[in-house]
Amino acid sequence: MSLPEAVDLVAAHREGRASAEATVQACLARIEATQPTLNAYVTVCAERALAEARAIDADAARRALPLAGVPFSVKDNIETAGVRTTFGSRTLESSVPDIEAVAVTRLRLAGAVMVGKTTLPEFASSVLGSSPLTGITRNPWNTAMTPGGSSSGAAAAVAAGLAPIALTTDAGASTRLPAAACGVLGIKPSMGLVPYEIFPDGFGNFIHMGLITRTVADMALALDAISGEDPRDPLSVGIAPTQALAALAKPFDLTGQRVTWRPFLGNVALDDEVRALCEKTLSLLGARGASLATVEEPFENAGGTWRVLQQNNWAGRFSVPDEETARIMDPGFLAGVRAAQGMTGAELSKAVYRRTAYFRTVQQWFAAADWVATPVITATGVAADARGDAPLIINGKPTGEIRAAWGPYLNVFNLTGHPALSVPAGYTANGMPVGLQLVGRLRSDVDLLRLAHLIELAQPWAARIPPHAGV
């Protein structure tokens, strides 16, 4: 394949420059070549993927599907029927479910071909990229650095050209943070837009299905395929599938649109270079007619509330193991489960009420703004083997633990359900990517992609290849 085809497999296949089999084979070859260094996959479905690709090439009706033959990966905490789903845990190393998440099924019905399951920290419990089962996943821009978490392998795979579309989850950072750290797009859609019908709490859920892609068009294609109601997810009922790809072709006038830039959301430190790159990217929207306003006001970081809800989620879904099993599990995850067991019902109720308060606060923001922008991460270059409780260094000073200080802008929008998108915002002097988070009103997902598309046209990123990619 030529370099343009290697960069954009979706376009190459769509334009007839590569068959489904050749496209899938190229992805599989890249996975094999990079697995020793990046370690982005838990399971590779080579034989199954090639068989599906050949069937698509042989069937004219299937070749007409919107994602016919396009490779995609699935984060390994999303159930896939007949393909093991480990949650990054040695306790589930051989688990093969007989159920499948509807988002996976919808991608396959649209013609996409699953090439494998991507790595994550155990039970998606960390913003870093290692697990007891798979070890360390590394960033294709610098293999000494982490790709972030918990969708570690997904972001590394998309950035390195190992699959153009990755299906992910986002409970508090898990799609947007690694997307920013790897220089690609990551969306946490509006709550309910993409069903999470397998999640046990259908009413209090704050965990979203997400997507990571290299281009806005690829994200629009995938979102169109997986969005829309499923009767098993009460938060999705009544929601229609998006028509995002068609919307990208329409003019998007930003005249009079108001963008509020919030460089701090309860944190006090932000790397100077990260801030400068984000503000430079925001200026592109100003050049298209949007009005930009900076707001720096006190804000109670949502981390404490989110942590209560997440730790109770873990405790409800995963019981504390016996002593022998605990020895093969991540201590940080186990500490979270044990913390929830010591909480009272009143503490849990207070967190639920605080969640509602955050929602109302963010809703008020949109009375004075059409879009809210923040950084995605406060700094770049976190080591691949770092611990979550290690200090994060920002502007030469320690600023708190990595797990709390690296992405303080993210989990509040899981609690509120607003759509949030990580958009590449350039590269630091040492070559590490930076992400800008764009947040919209509920159900503004399509226009959020249109907004990102304007940035993509003005400041393209997709053709820049990481030094440790598979192309």
Buried (B, 14 or more C-beta within 10 A) or exposed (E): BEEEBBBBBBBBBBEEBBBBBBBBBBBBBBBBBBBEBBBBBBBBBBEBBBBBBBBBBEBEEBBEBBBBBBBBBBBBBBBBEEBBBBBBBBBBBEEBBEEBBBBBBBBBBBBBBBBBBBBBBBBBBBBBBBBBBBEBBBBBBBBEBBBBBBBBBBBBBBBBBBBBBBBBBBBBBBBBBBBBBBBBBBBBBBBBBBBBBBBEBBEEBBBBBBBBBBBBBBBBBBBBBBBBBBEBBBBBEEBEBBEBBEBBEEEBEBEEBBBBBBBBBBBEBBBEBBBBBBBBBBEBBEEBEBBBEEBEEEBBBBBEBBBBBBBBBBBEEBEBBEEEEBEBBBEBBBEBBBBBEEBEEEEBEBBBEBBEBBBEBBEEBBEEBBBBBBBBBBBBBBBBBBBBEBBBBBEEEEBBBBBBBBBBBBBBBBBBBBBBBBBBBBBBEEBBBBBBBBBBBBBBBBBBBBBBBBBBEEBEBBEBBBEBBBB
